Structures are given as structure tokens and as C-alpha cells.
Amino acid sequence: MFQQTGQDGTNGIGTMSPDGPGKINLVQTFTGPDGRISQMGHRHEILDEDRYQGDSFLIDSAGTWLPGRRYTWNRIPLEADSTCTCCKPSFTDFDFWLDEWNVTDTSGAFLGTNRIERQLDRCLLLENWSSKGLNRGKSMNYYDAADSQWHQLWIDNQGSILNLSGNLVGTDMVLESDWQSGSVTARFKHRITWSPQPDGTVIQTWDMLDAEGQILQTLFRGIYTKWPRVGE
């Protein structure tokens, strides 16, 4: 569904439907503040990875689509800005995690979805996790120039809290917790590794380590695959 509201109170709502690879049709019914009703049609087409085109039509009483205006949207690359503190190197180390993802285990079973987005003028990466069950969680991820490290604060709806810090190791982001006391071993800590793959996926591995740095248990291993775009 697609809904628009005009400044004069006009409201338009309609259904979007696919019309072939990279193409979407939309028919909207508009109701004005005076009760007048009209219909408009829209056709959107992905031209390439950086452009899409939209055509608007007035739909008359006979259902004929009368051509109106044409729009072309062009993606504008974000360029480094000397006034943008968080556009500088190191602040972008974790950008490979930015996107909307389906998450599966190594067998392909669906685990949940995750959306990683920029906030606060690129100074914060906000994670929005939703499992296939009841678990929901968010994390704030940021680079701190004061200690030259990345930090993550994770909180979920079960009351779990995790503080991690670290940096890139090769192409992997590796974040670890402080040492904690345990019942099975005297000391342990958490380590989470995000590994970008050549095919565009990201593998996230969450391990518990003992005092010697050996893996006690792997708590989570998920494969992130980007949500499909129109035409893909």
C-alpha cells in the first residue's frame, strides 16, 4: 500500500503491484477536503542501480490512463565533507554491515531479520533485530576517536545487555566484552565477529572464550543476505 497526504487535507491511497522485472504499478484514489474523488496511476521502473523513472497518469471516468508528468530519480553519492566528523576514515569501517538483511543459520533455516541504519550524521550505526520468535533487540555501534575503538551496546526485550569493543582485523569487525566470572570456567568473555563475504553476504559468529582465548561455545552463527530489491 502507498498513502499520501496533501497540505490541503487531500488523501490518496492505493495498492502497488509488480509489472515485470524492475517495474511497479500504483493506482491511487484521492479524496479532497470537499469530498471530491479522483484517481491517478503511476508506473515506476528501475533504469539501473542508480536511477529509476516514474510516470504519472490521470485516470478518467472510463478508466483510461491519460499521460501526465515524468520524473527521474538519480542516486547522489555521499561525498566526504570536511565538516562531517564521522565521514572520516575509521568511522566507516563497519559500513559493510549497513543494509536490510534476512538472517539464516548455516543450514539455510530462517532466523530473523535485521536492519542496520545510519543515524546522527553517520556517527551511529543502529541495529534493529527481529527474530522469527519473540526476541527483539537493538544495538548502538560507534567509533570513539578517544580510544580508537569501535563499541557496541546491545539491549534486547529479554533484558540481556552486552557491551563490546574492538576493531577491524583484516576485513572482519571483531568486538569483545570484558572478562566475566562464570560457573563452568573462572573467567570468560564474549567475542562477536562480522565477516563480509565476496558474494555480498555477511557472516556473524558469536563465541564464548575461556581465559586462554579458546572457544568454549559458539552461541550464534548467522548468515546475512540482503533483502531483494525490485528487479532482483
N, C-alpha and C positions, 0 to 999 in steps of 0.2 A: 504494500500500500504506500501511497505517496500523498502527502497533505500539504497544502499551502494556505496561508492566511494573509490577506492584504491589509494595508494600513486602514482602509475604509471599512474593514469588517467582512469583506468578501472571503468566503471559504471555499477551497477547492480540494476535492479528494478523489482518488482514483486508484486503479489497480495496474501494476506493472507486470508485463508478461514478456518472456523471451520470444524473439522473432528470428531465430537463426544465430549462428556464432557471432558474438560481439554486438548483437542488436537487441534493443529493448523497445517495446511499445508501451505507451501510457495513455489512457483515456481518463480525463478528469471532468467531473461535474462541478461547476461553480455556482454557488448561491450567494447573491448580493444582499446587502443590508435591507434592500427594498423587496426581497423575496424573488427577484428575477433569477431565472436559472438558465445557464448556458453550458455548452460542452466544448472542450478543447482536446486535441490529440497531440501527442509528442512522439517522435521517433528519435532514439539515441543510438549512435553507432560508434564503436571503438575503431578509430582510424589506425592507431599504432599505440605503443606503450606510453607515449607522451601526449596523445591528442584524442579527444572524442568530439563528435558532432551531434548537435541537437536541432531538429526541425519541429516547428510549432504549426498547428493547423486549427482553424476554426471549423467545428462540425455543425453543419446546418441541420434544419429540421428533417431533411431527407436522409441524414446520416452520411452525407458527402464530406470528405475531408478537403477543406479549401486551404491551399498553402499560405503560410504566414511568414514568420521570421526564421532565420537560420543562425545558429550560434556555434562557435567552435571554441572548445576549452583546450588550453595549452598548459602543460605542466611547466612550472617555472622552477629551475633548480635552485636549491638553497645555497647561496654563496657565503663564504666566510666573511664575517663582519667584524671589523676591529673593535666594535663596541659590544660584541656578543662574547661575553666571558666564556660561556660554555660551548662555543663553536671551535675552540682551540684544541690542538692535539691532546690526547689522553681523555678528554671529556667525551670523545666519540668512540672509544674502544669497544663499548658494548652495543653499538648501533646495529650490529648484525642480529640482535635479538628483537629489534623493533618490527612488529607486524601483528597480524591476527593469525592464530595458529589452531589447527587441530592437533591434539596430542594423543599418541598411541604408545603401547608398550612394544617390545621388540618382536612380538608375535603379530602385531597389527591390530590388537584389540583397542578399542576406543577408551581413552582415559578421561578426556575433558577438552576444554578449550581455554586458550589464553590470549589476551590482548595486551601487547606492550606498547605504550604510547609515550610521546614526549610531553613534558609539562614544564612550566616555569622557564620559558625561553631556553629550552633544551638542557636545562641544568638538572632535570629529574627524569628518570625513566620510571613510569608507573606500571606495575604488573597487575593484571586483573584475571585471576584464575577461577575457573568454574569446573568442578569435576562432574563426572556422569552421575555421581551420587549427591550427597548433601554438602560436601566440602566446598567452601568458597574462601578465597584468600586474596590478599593484596600485598605487594611489596614496593617499597621505595628504594630505588637504586641510584646512586650518585657518586661522582668522583670528587674527592676532597683534596684540593691542592695543598692544604696544610700538611697532610701526611703522605701525599702522593699515592693514595689508595682508593680503590672502589669500595663502597659499602652497600650492604643490603639490610633493610629491616623488614622482616616478613611477619605478618599477623593474619590468622585465619579465624573462621567463625567457630572453631572448636577451642579457641583460647590459646593456641600454640603461637609462640613468639620465637623468632630466630634472628640473631644478629650475626652478620658475616662481613668479612673484609678480605681484600686481596687485590689481584691484578691480572693482566694478561700473562699467560705462559705460552709462548708461541702464538698461536691463533686462538687458544682456548681462554675463556674467562674462568678463573679458579678463585673461589671465595671460601674462606674457612671461618668457623666460630672460634671463640676462646676455649681453653680446656675446661672440661666439666667433670664432676665426680659421678661415677657410675656404680651399679651393683655387680655387673659382670666383670668389669675391669676398673682399676683405681681411677684412671683418667681416660677420657675420650673426647673427641671433638668431631664436629660435622664438617664435611667438605662437599661443596657442590660445584660441578664443572659443567660449563656450557661449551659445546664443541661444534662450530659451524662446519658443515659438510659441503663438498663440491657441488652437490645437486640442489643446494639451497635449503636443505633441512638443517635442523639444529638438534643435537643430542644432549640431553640434560641428565647428569648422573649425580645422585646424592648418596654419599658414602659416610659411614661412621668409622673413624680411625682410632686405633689404640695408641698408647703412649709412645710406641716405636714407629708410628706412622703407617702401620699395616691396616688393611681394610678388615674391620670386624663384621660389617654387614652393609650391603647395598640396599638402601631404603626405597630408592626410586630410580628408574631409568626410563625416560620418556623420549620419544622421537617427535619433534615439532615439524609439521608440514603446513605450509602457508595455505590459508583458505583460498579456494579457487576464485579467480576474478572472472567477470563476464568474458566469454570467448575462450577461456582456458579449459 
